[in-house]
Amino acid sequence: MYRIAMDNMLIWNIVLTFVVVPIGWWANQIAAEVKRLNILLNMTRENYIKREDHSGEIGRVVDHLVRLEGKIDKLAEKK
């Protein structure tokens, strides 16, 4: 009787080990991935440019392009 109980307990422990350990490993991998994504999201937020800043920068680029266009027109008129 004692041997049967030990065998059943041993089998149960082996089954639990093969079920619980992979679930624990999977949960650990998911937690690590969530942490990595959280770090990437925070980096994205730090590097994000606001709409007002973007509009100002685009305005500067357009102003420079207009100046270049004017210079090109002057060069074309000279020839």
C-alpha beads as a LAMMPS data file, in Angstrom:
LAMMPS data file: protein, C-alpha beads

79 atoms
78 bonds

1 atom types
1 bond types

-500.0 500.0 xlo xhi
-500.0 500.0 ylo yhi
-500.0 500.0 zlo zhi

Masses

1 110.0

Atoms # bond

1 1 1 0.000 0.000 0.000
2 1 1 2.779 2.398 0.945
3 1 1 4.635 1.628 -2.290
4 1 1 1.558 2.360 -4.429
5 1 1 1.054 5.707 -2.669
6 1 1 4.715 6.594 -3.238
7 1 1 4.521 5.608 -6.892
8 1 1 1.391 7.684 -7.381
9 1 1 2.991 10.630 -5.579
10 1 1 6.122 10.307 -7.683
11 1 1 4.107 10.214 -10.892
12 1 1 2.066 13.218 -9.744
13 1 1 5.249 15.173 -8.919
14 1 1 6.731 14.370 -12.334
15 1 1 3.530 15.465 -14.101
16 1 1 3.409 18.688 -12.099
17 1 1 7.054 19.356 -12.890
18 1 1 6.502 18.932 -16.612
19 1 1 3.445 21.203 -16.483
20 1 1 4.443 23.901 -13.986
21 1 1 8.047 24.457 -15.102
22 1 1 7.167 25.281 -18.748
23 1 1 4.369 27.576 -17.578
24 1 1 6.812 29.345 -15.246
25 1 1 9.395 29.652 -18.007
26 1 1 6.752 31.020 -20.391
27 1 1 5.551 33.550 -17.800
28 1 1 9.146 34.667 -17.243
29 1 1 9.686 35.137 -20.988
30 1 1 6.465 37.135 -21.318
31 1 1 7.459 39.350 -18.374
32 1 1 10.886 39.985 -19.920
33 1 1 9.294 40.878 -23.273
34 1 1 6.840 43.249 -21.607
35 1 1 9.736 44.936 -19.813
36 1 1 11.661 45.269 -23.104
37 1 1 8.637 46.745 -24.876
38 1 1 8.067 49.153 -21.997
39 1 1 11.656 50.401 -22.321
40 1 1 11.233 50.839 -26.096
41 1 1 7.959 52.700 -25.574
42 1 1 9.599 55.065 -23.099
43 1 1 12.453 55.686 -25.540
44 1 1 9.911 56.458 -28.259
45 1 1 8.154 58.941 -25.996
46 1 1 11.455 60.658 -25.225
47 1 1 12.318 60.987 -28.916
48 1 1 8.820 61.973 -30.038
49 1 1 8.453 65.453 -31.505
50 1 1 5.311 67.396 -30.698
51 1 1 3.033 68.637 -33.478
52 1 1 3.810 72.297 -32.723
53 1 1 7.552 71.667 -32.896
54 1 1 7.107 69.686 -36.102
55 1 1 5.134 72.523 -37.715
56 1 1 7.858 74.993 -36.796
57 1 1 10.585 72.777 -38.220
58 1 1 8.646 72.171 -41.434
59 1 1 8.153 75.927 -41.734
60 1 1 11.909 76.449 -41.513
61 1 1 12.527 73.799 -44.174
62 1 1 9.965 75.417 -46.483
63 1 1 11.600 78.839 -45.964
64 1 1 14.989 77.402 -46.921
65 1 1 13.519 75.730 -49.988
66 1 1 11.942 79.032 -51.068
67 1 1 15.304 80.744 -50.701
68 1 1 16.995 78.022 -52.738
69 1 1 14.317 78.290 -55.393
70 1 1 14.928 82.040 -55.596
71 1 1 18.661 81.514 -55.978
72 1 1 18.113 78.917 -58.698
73 1 1 15.776 81.317 -60.524
74 1 1 18.428 84.056 -60.366
75 1 1 21.041 81.698 -61.767
76 1 1 18.683 80.644 -64.547
77 1 1 17.969 84.293 -65.465
78 1 1 21.711 85.087 -65.739
79 1 1 22.253 82.373 -68.342

Bonds

1 1 1 2
2 1 2 3
3 1 3 4
4 1 4 5
5 1 5 6
6 1 6 7
7 1 7 8
8 1 8 9
9 1 9 10
10 1 10 11
11 1 11 12
12 1 12 13
13 1 13 14
14 1 14 15
15 1 15 16
16 1 16 17
17 1 17 18
18 1 18 19
19 1 19 20
20 1 20 21
21 1 21 22
22 1 22 23
23 1 23 24
24 1 24 25
25 1 25 26
26 1 26 27
27 1 27 28
28 1 28 29
29 1 29 30
30 1 30 31
31 1 31 32
32 1 32 33
33 1 33 34
34 1 34 35
35 1 35 36
36 1 36 37
37 1 37 38
38 1 38 39
39 1 39 40
40 1 40 41
41 1 41 42
42 1 42 43
43 1 43 44
44 1 44 45
45 1 45 46
46 1 46 47
47 1 47 48
48 1 48 49
49 1 49 50
50 1 50 51
51 1 51 52
52 1 52 53
53 1 53 54
54 1 54 55
55 1 55 56
56 1 56 57
57 1 57 58
58 1 58 59
59 1 59 60
60 1 60 61
61 1 61 62
62 1 62 63
63 1 63 64
64 1 64 65
65 1 65 66
66 1 66 67
67 1 67 68
68 1 68 69
69 1 69 70
70 1 70 71
71 1 71 72
72 1 72 73
73 1 73 74
74 1 74 75
75 1 75 76
76 1 76 77
77 1 77 78
78 1 78 79
